[in-house]
Each structure stands twice: as C-alpha cells, then as structure tokens.
Amino acid sequence: MSDVESKVKQIVAQTLKIDPSRITDDARFVEDLGAESIQSIELVAAFEEGFDIDMDEDAALAVKTVGGAIKFIEQAIA
C-alpha cells in the first residue's frame, strides 16, 4: 500500500467514522461507505489539508470511489 493510499483510507475512515476494514479501492463513497453530501465536501477539505494541496472542488466531488480519490490525489501532488 502506498503512502497516499494509506493516508487516503485513514482520512476516509476518520471523516466518515467507519471501520477502516470497510474501505477498499473500489468502494464507492456514497453507495458503499454511506457518505452524505456534506461529508463529501468534508472529505475534499480533509484531503486538501492532509496532503497540503488545492483541489478543484467540482472535479474532486466527481470522484466516486476510494481508488479514484487515490489516483486524483497522486496526480495533484505529482
């Protein structure tokens, strides 16, 4: 597991208050992990803070899976 992947999963678990074992790369934020719209915005903010990056909010909110978020963040910090 890459540093980005483990940090993304840690942030998701903390923000959504769920067991980290539920978080897989293909888990969908809303359908599988139960994120509500306000939590999606909180996740974007937490990723920005955790990785010290600025993300396009619309593009970030279009990401639907944990694996997609990992790729999105890896590209943002590259």
N, CA, C and O atoms as a Tinker XYZ file with bonds, in Angstrom:
   312  protein
     1  N      0.849000   -1.189000    0.000000    73     2
     2  CA     0.000000    0.000000    0.000000    64     1     3
     3  C      0.890000    1.246000    0.000000    63     2     4     5
     4  O      1.801000    1.359000    0.820000    81     3
     5  N      0.629000    2.172000   -0.912000    73     3     6
     6  CA     1.423000    3.395000   -0.984000    64     5     7
     7  C      1.081000    4.320000    0.191000    63     6     8     9
     8  O      0.058000    4.155000    0.855000    81     7
     9  N      1.962000    5.291000    0.426000    73     7    10
    10  CA     1.704000    6.275000    1.476000    64     9    11
    11  C      0.414000    7.033000    1.195000    63    10    12    13
    12  O     -0.381000    7.282000    2.101000    81    11
    13  N      0.212000    7.398000   -0.070000    73    11    14
    14  CA    -1.006000    8.126000   -0.447000    64    13    15
    15  C     -2.228000    7.266000   -0.159000    63    14    16    17
    16  O     -3.207000    7.739000    0.418000    81    15
    17  N     -2.168000    5.998000   -0.564000    73    15    18
    18  CA    -3.312000    5.102000   -0.368000    64    17    19
    19  C     -3.652000    4.950000    1.111000    63    18    20    21
    20  O     -4.819000    5.035000    1.494000    81    19
    21  N     -2.639000    4.728000    1.938000    73    19    22
    22  CA    -2.927000    4.521000    3.363000    64    21    23
    23  C     -3.456000    5.797000    4.010000    63    22    24    25
    24  O     -4.329000    5.737000    4.876000    81    23
    25  N     -2.929000    6.963000    3.594000    73    23    26
    26  CA    -3.399000    8.223000    4.166000    64    25    27
    27  C     -4.830000    8.536000    3.712000    63    26    28    29
    28  O     -5.643000    9.020000    4.499000    81    27
    29  N     -5.132000    8.256000    2.437000    73    27    30
    30  CA    -6.498000    8.466000    1.934000    64    29    31
    31  C     -7.471000    7.618000    2.747000    63    30    32    33
    32  O     -8.509000    8.111000    3.189000    81    31
    33  N     -7.136000    6.345000    2.945000    73    31    34
    34  CA    -8.033000    5.452000    3.679000    64    33    35
    35  C     -8.188000    5.882000    5.131000    63    34    36    37
    36  O     -9.272000    5.763000    5.702000    81    35
    37  N     -7.112000    6.382000    5.733000    73    35    38
    38  CA    -7.182000    6.888000    7.112000    64    37    39
    39  C     -8.121000    8.097000    7.185000    63    38    40    41
    40  O     -8.959000    8.182000    8.082000    81    39
    41  N     -7.977000    9.029000    6.239000    73    39    42
    42  CA    -8.829000   10.224000    6.219000    64    41    43
    43  C    -10.291000    9.842000    5.994000    63    42    44    45
    44  O    -11.180000   10.398000    6.639000    81    43
    45  N    -10.548000    8.899000    5.083000    73    43    46
    46  CA   -11.922000    8.452000    4.824000    64    45    47
    47  C    -12.527000    7.846000    6.086000    63    46    48    49
    48  O    -13.662000    8.157000    6.448000    81    47
    49  N    -11.761000    6.977000    6.757000    73    47    50
    50  CA   -12.264000    6.326000    7.975000    64    49    51
    51  C    -12.603000    7.358000    9.046000    63    50    52    53
    52  O    -13.644000    7.260000    9.696000    81    51
    53  N    -11.725000    8.352000    9.233000    73    51    54
    54  CA   -11.957000    9.372000   10.260000    64    53    55
    55  C    -13.130000   10.277000    9.894000    63    54    56    57
    56  O    -13.965000   10.588000   10.743000    81    55
    57  N    -13.195000   10.697000    8.635000    73    55    58
    58  CA   -14.232000   11.638000    8.223000    64    57    59
    59  C    -15.616000   10.999000    8.244000    63    58    60    61
    60  O    -16.587000   11.614000    8.685000    81    59
    61  N    -15.699000    9.754000    7.761000    73    59    62
    62  CA   -16.998000    9.074000    7.699000    64    61    63
    63  C    -17.293000    8.260000    8.962000    63    62    64    65
    64  O    -18.371000    7.681000    9.099000    81    63
    65  N    -16.323000    8.223000    9.882000    73    63    66
    66  CA   -16.474000    7.484000   11.145000    64    65    67
    67  C    -16.867000    6.030000   10.890000    63    66    68    69
    68  O    -17.856000    5.529000   11.427000    81    67
    69  N    -16.056000    5.361000   10.047000    73    67    70
    70  CA   -16.311000    3.960000    9.721000    64    69    71
    71  C    -15.061000    3.136000    9.973000    63    70    72    73
    72  O    -13.961000    3.675000   10.100000    81    71
    73  N    -15.242000    1.824000   10.042000    73    71    74
    74  CA   -14.139000    0.890000   10.241000    64    73    75
    75  C    -13.250000    0.892000    8.998000    63    74    76    77
    76  O    -13.747000    0.704000    7.888000    81    75
    77  N    -11.938000    1.101000    9.169000    73    75    78
    78  CA   -11.042000    1.117000    8.006000    64    77    79
    79  C    -11.084000   -0.165000    7.177000    63    78    80    81
    80  O    -10.754000   -0.136000    5.991000    81    79
    81  N    -11.481000   -1.281000    7.772000    73    79    82
    82  CA   -11.530000   -2.539000    7.016000    64    81    83
    83  C    -12.614000   -2.510000    5.930000    63    82    84    85
    84  O    -12.581000   -3.322000    5.006000    81    83
    85  N    -13.570000   -1.584000    6.034000    73    83    86
    86  CA   -14.629000   -1.460000    5.014000    64    85    87
    87  C    -14.142000   -0.713000    3.778000    63    86    88    89
    88  O    -14.818000   -0.709000    2.750000    81    87
    89  N    -12.985000   -0.089000    3.870000    73    87    90
    90  CA   -12.528000    0.802000    2.808000    64    89    91
    91  C    -11.624000    0.046000    1.837000    63    90    92    93
    92  O    -10.481000   -0.285000    2.154000    81    91
    93  N    -12.162000   -0.218000    0.647000    73    91    94
    94  CA   -11.388000   -0.867000   -0.411000    64    93    95
    95  C    -11.244000    0.120000   -1.567000    63    94    96    97
    96  O    -11.947000    1.129000   -1.619000    81    95
    97  N    -10.337000   -0.172000   -2.486000    73    95    98
    98  CA   -10.124000    0.736000   -3.615000    64    97    99
    99  C    -11.384000    0.924000   -4.452000    63    98   100   101
   100  O    -11.618000    2.008000   -4.987000    81    99
   101  N    -12.196000   -0.125000   -4.569000    73    99   102
   102  CA   -13.399000    0.013000   -5.396000    64   101   103
   103  C    -14.647000    0.400000   -4.605000    63   102   104   105
   104  O    -15.746000    0.425000   -5.159000    81   103
   105  N    -14.487000    0.702000   -3.320000    73   103   106
   106  CA   -15.628000    1.151000   -2.506000    64   105   107
   107  C    -16.077000    2.534000   -2.989000    63   106   108   109
   108  O    -15.268000    3.442000   -3.182000    81   107
   109  N    -17.396000    2.661000   -3.177000    73   107   110
   110  CA   -17.969000    3.943000   -3.584000    64   109   111
   111  C    -18.316000    4.733000   -2.328000    63   110   112   113
   112  O    -18.870000    4.187000   -1.373000    81   111
   113  N    -17.988000    6.014000   -2.338000    73   111   114
   114  CA   -18.185000    6.848000   -1.147000    64   113   115
   115  C    -19.635000    6.861000   -0.682000    63   114   116   117
   116  O    -19.903000    6.676000    0.505000    81   115
   117  N    -20.576000    7.078000   -1.601000    73   115   118
   118  CA   -21.980000    7.203000   -1.215000    64   117   119
   119  C    -22.629000    5.837000   -1.035000    63   118   120   121
   120  O    -23.168000    5.538000    0.030000    81   119
   121  N    -22.578000    5.007000   -2.076000    73   119   122
   122  CA   -23.318000    3.746000   -2.060000    64   121   123
   123  C    -22.743000    2.729000   -1.078000    63   122   124   125
   124  O    -23.501000    2.034000   -0.402000    81   123
   125  N    -21.413000    2.630000   -0.985000    73   123   126
   126  CA   -20.801000    1.590000   -0.156000    64   125   127
   127  C    -20.401000    2.078000    1.237000    63   126   128   129
   128  O    -20.469000    1.323000    2.207000    81   127
   129  N    -19.984000    3.341000    1.332000    73   127   130
   130  CA   -19.472000    3.849000    2.605000    64   129   131
   131  C    -20.433000    4.805000    3.294000    63   130   132   133
   132  O    -20.154000    5.269000    4.400000    81   131
   133  N    -21.567000    5.109000    2.655000    73   131   134
   134  CA   -22.617000    5.892000    3.300000    64   133   135
   135  C    -22.347000    7.374000    3.429000    63   134   136   137
   136  O    -22.937000    8.030000    4.287000    81   135
   137  N    -21.466000    7.925000    2.594000    73   135   138
   138  CA   -21.177000    9.362000    2.683000    64   137   139
   139  C    -22.403000   10.167000    2.254000    63   138   140   141
   140  O    -23.054000    9.851000    1.259000    81   139
   141  N    -22.699000   11.201000    3.016000    73   139   142
   142  CA   -23.755000   12.140000    2.648000    64   141   143
   143  C    -23.090000   13.329000    1.966000    63   142   144   145
   144  O    -21.871000   13.486000    2.034000    81   143
   145  N    -23.884000   14.159000    1.312000    73   143   146
   146  CA   -23.286000   15.236000    0.505000    64   145   147
   147  C    -22.376000   16.142000    1.326000    63   146   148   149
   148  O    -21.318000   16.540000    0.839000    81   147
   149  N    -22.758000   16.481000    2.563000    73   147   150
   150  CA   -21.903000   17.338000    3.383000    64   149   151
   151  C    -20.589000   16.627000    3.704000    63   150   152   153
   152  O    -19.541000   17.268000    3.791000    81   151
   153  N    -20.641000   15.313000    3.879000    73   151   154
   154  CA   -19.421000   14.566000    4.172000    64   153   155
   155  C    -18.502000   14.511000    2.955000    63   154   156   157
   156  O    -17.281000   14.457000    3.109000    81   155
   157  N    -19.062000   14.523000    1.765000    73   155   158
   158  CA   -18.235000   14.553000    0.559000    64   157   159
   159  C    -17.409000   15.834000    0.516000    63   158   160   161
   160  O    -16.232000   15.817000    0.155000    81   159
   161  N    -18.039000   16.938000    0.886000    73   159   162
   162  CA   -17.330000   18.220000    0.935000    64   161   163
   163  C    -16.278000   18.195000    2.047000    63   162   164   165
   164  O    -15.171000   18.705000    1.871000    81   163
   165  N    -16.627000   17.599000    3.193000    73   163   166
   166  CA   -15.663000   17.462000    4.295000    64   165   167
   167  C    -14.468000   16.615000    3.871000    63   166   168   169
   168  O    -13.333000   16.905000    4.250000    81   167
   169  N    -14.721000   15.563000    3.080000    73   167   170
   170  CA   -13.630000   14.714000    2.591000    64   169   171
   171  C    -12.676000   15.504000    1.713000    63   170   172   173
   172  O    -11.459000   15.394000    1.866000    81   171
   173  N    -13.218000   16.312000    0.782000    73   171   174
   174  CA   -12.359000   17.126000   -0.090000    64   173   175
   175  C    -11.484000   18.043000    0.767000    63   174   176   177
   176  O    -10.281000   18.157000    0.534000    81   175
   177  N    -12.092000   18.692000    1.752000    73   175   178
   178  CA   -11.335000   19.593000    2.633000    64   177   179
   179  C    -10.270000   18.822000    3.420000    63   178   180   181
   180  O     -9.149000   19.304000    3.586000    81   179
   181  N    -10.621000   17.629000    3.902000    73   179   182
   182  CA    -9.670000   16.827000    4.671000    64   181   183
   183  C     -8.511000   16.355000    3.800000    63   182   184   185
   184  O     -7.367000   16.319000    4.251000    81   183
   185  N     -8.807000   15.992000    2.547000    73   183   186
   186  CA    -7.733000   15.595000    1.625000    64   185   187
   187  C     -6.818000   16.774000    1.338000    63   186   188   189
   188  O     -5.597000   16.620000    1.308000    81   187
   189  N     -7.403000   17.959000    1.125000    73   187   190
   190  CA    -6.594000   19.150000    0.851000    64   189   191
   191  C     -5.667000   19.448000    2.025000    63   190   192   193
   192  O     -4.487000   19.748000    1.845000    81   191
   193  N     -6.225000   19.358000    3.225000    73   191   194
   194  CA    -5.426000   19.634000    4.424000    64   193   195
   195  C     -4.386000   18.540000    4.654000    63   194   196   197
   196  O     -3.224000   18.830000    4.936000    81   195
   197  N     -4.810000   17.285000    4.531000    73   195   198
   198  CA    -3.917000   16.166000    4.815000    64   197   199
   199  C     -2.730000   16.074000    3.868000    63   198   200   201
   200  O     -1.640000   15.654000    4.257000    81   199
   201  N     -2.958000   16.474000    2.610000    73   199   202
   202  CA    -1.896000   16.376000    1.597000    64   201   203
   203  C     -1.320000   17.738000    1.226000    63   202   204   205
   204  O     -0.434000   17.826000    0.376000    81   203
   205  N     -1.820000   18.806000    1.860000    73   203   206
   206  CA    -1.355000   20.172000    1.586000    64   205   207
   207  C     -1.436000   20.489000    0.089000    63   206   208   209
   208  O     -0.464000   20.925000   -0.529000    81   207
   209  N     -2.619000   20.257000   -0.468000    73   207   210
   210  CA    -2.856000   20.528000   -1.888000    64   209   211
   211  C     -4.154000   21.314000   -2.041000    63   210   212   213
   212  O     -4.978000   21.357000   -1.129000    81   211
   213  N     -4.322000   21.935000   -3.205000    73   211   214
   214  CA    -5.592000   22.559000   -3.576000    64   213   215
   215  C     -6.210000   21.707000   -4.660000    63   214   216   217
   216  O     -5.557000   21.374000   -5.650000    81   215
   217  N     -7.485000   21.351000   -4.470000    73   215   218
   218  CA    -8.173000   20.503000   -5.440000    64   217   219
   219  C     -9.331000   21.283000   -6.043000    63   218   220   221
   220  O     -9.980000   22.066000   -5.350000    81   219
   221  N     -9.593000   21.075000   -7.319000    73   219   222
   222  CA   -10.787000   21.641000   -7.944000    64   221   223
   223  C    -11.985000   20.921000   -7.338000    63   222   224   225
   224  O    -12.155000   19.718000   -7.531000    81   223
   225  N    -12.815000   21.660000   -6.605000    73   223   226
   226  CA   -13.889000   21.015000   -5.843000    64   225   227
   227  C    -14.855000   20.229000   -6.731000    63   226   228   229
   228  O    -15.250000   19.118000   -6.379000    81   227
   229  N    -15.235000   20.793000   -7.871000    73   227   230
   230  CA   -16.165000   20.083000   -8.752000    64   229   231
   231  C    -15.550000   18.783000   -9.267000    63   230   232   233
   232  O    -16.212000   17.745000   -9.291000    81   231
   233  N    -14.282000   18.844000   -9.679000    73   231   234
   234  CA   -13.599000   17.645000  -10.176000    64   233   235
   235  C    -13.446000   16.626000   -9.047000    63   234   236   237
   236  O    -13.639000   15.428000   -9.255000    81   235
   237  N    -13.100000   17.106000   -7.856000    73   235   238
   238  CA   -12.913000   16.205000   -6.717000    64   237   239
   239  C    -14.233000   15.528000   -6.338000    63   238   240   241
   240  O    -14.252000   14.334000   -6.043000    81   239
   241  N    -15.328000   16.280000   -6.345000    73   239   242
   242  CA   -16.628000   15.715000   -5.983000    64   241   243
   243  C    -17.142000   14.746000   -7.044000    63   242   244   245
   244  O    -18.038000   13.949000   -6.766000    81   243
   245  N    -16.588000   14.804000   -8.255000    73   243   246
   246  CA   -16.984000   13.878000   -9.315000    64   245   247
   247  C    -16.344000   12.502000   -9.122000    63   246   248   249
   248  O    -16.761000   11.527000   -9.748000    81   247
   249  N    -15.332000   12.427000   -8.256000    73   247   250
   250  CA   -14.673000   11.148000   -7.974000    64   249   251
   251  C    -15.593000   10.324000   -7.081000    63   250   252   253
   252  O    -16.022000   10.788000   -6.025000    81   251
   253  N    -15.894000    9.099000   -7.509000    73   251   254
   254  CA   -16.909000    8.312000   -6.805000    64   253   255
   255  C    -16.358000    7.167000   -5.963000    63   254   256   257
   256  O    -17.074000    6.629000   -5.118000    81   255
   257  N    -15.080000    6.778000   -6.180000    73   255   258
   258  CA   -14.531000    5.631000   -5.455000    64   257   259
   259  C    -13.254000    6.016000   -4.706000    63   258   260   261
   260  O    -12.622000    7.031000   -5.000000    81   259
   261  N    -12.896000    5.187000   -3.742000    73   259   262
   262  CA   -11.671000    5.405000   -2.979000    64   261   263
   263  C    -10.458000    5.339000   -3.911000    63   262   264   265
   264  O     -9.561000    6.179000   -3.834000    81   263
   265  N    -10.438000    4.337000   -4.789000    73   263   266
   266  CA    -9.337000    4.218000   -5.739000    64   265   267
   267  C     -9.230000    5.437000   -6.645000    63   266   268   269
   268  O     -8.131000    5.887000   -6.971000    81   267
   269  N    -10.382000    5.969000   -7.049000    73   267   270
   270  CA   -10.396000    7.184000   -7.864000    64   269   271
   271  C     -9.808000    8.360000   -7.111000    63   270   272   273
   272  O     -9.088000    9.176000   -7.687000    81   271
   273  N    -10.112000    8.452000   -5.816000    73   271   274
   274  CA    -9.567000    9.526000   -4.991000    64   273   275
   275  C     -8.049000    9.394000   -4.862000    63   274   276   277
   276  O     -7.329000   10.391000   -4.910000    81   275
   277  N     -7.575000    8.175000   -4.700000    73   275   278
   278  CA    -6.133000    7.942000   -4.584000    64   277   279
   279  C     -5.436000    8.423000   -5.860000    63   278   280   281
   280  O     -4.438000    9.140000   -5.789000    81   279
   281  N     -5.963000    8.029000   -7.029000    73   279   282
   282  CA    -5.372000    8.452000   -8.307000    64   281   283
   283  C     -5.434000    9.975000   -8.457000    63   282   284   285
   284  O     -4.468000   10.602000   -8.891000    81   283
   285  N     -6.575000   10.559000   -8.094000    73   283   286
   286  CA    -6.771000   12.008000   -8.212000    64   285   287
   287  C     -5.724000   12.743000   -7.371000    63   286   288   289
   288  O     -5.114000   13.705000   -7.838000    81   287
   289  N     -5.517000   12.291000   -6.136000    73   287   290
   290  CA    -4.572000   12.942000   -5.225000    64   289   291
   291  C     -3.139000   12.719000   -5.683000    63   290   292   293
   292  O     -2.317000   13.633000   -5.616000    81   291
   293  N     -2.833000   11.507000   -6.149000    73   291   294
   294  CA    -1.478000   11.241000   -6.664000    64   293   295
   295  C     -1.151000   12.184000   -7.820000    63   294   296   297
   296  O     -0.025000   12.671000   -7.923000    81   295
   297  N     -2.132000   12.446000   -8.695000    73   295   298
   298  CA    -1.914000   13.376000   -9.802000    64   297   299
   299  C     -1.757000   14.811000   -9.295000    63   298   300   301
   300  O     -0.965000   15.585000   -9.832000    81   299
   301  N     -2.522000   15.155000   -8.255000    73   299   302
   302  CA    -2.469000   16.518000   -7.729000    64   301   303
   303  C     -1.130000   16.823000   -7.058000    63   302   304   305
   304  O     -0.670000   17.964000   -7.077000    81   303
   305  N     -0.501000   15.796000   -6.460000    73   303   306
   306  CA     0.762000   16.051000   -5.777000    64   305   307
   307  C      1.976000   15.763000   -6.659000    63   306   308   309
   308  O      3.111000   16.022000   -6.257000    81   307
   309  N      1.742000   15.229000   -7.861000    73   307   310
   310  CA     2.853000   14.901000   -8.767000    64   309   311
   311  C      3.479000   16.159000   -9.342000    63   310   312
   312  O      4.427000   16.075000  -10.123000    81   311
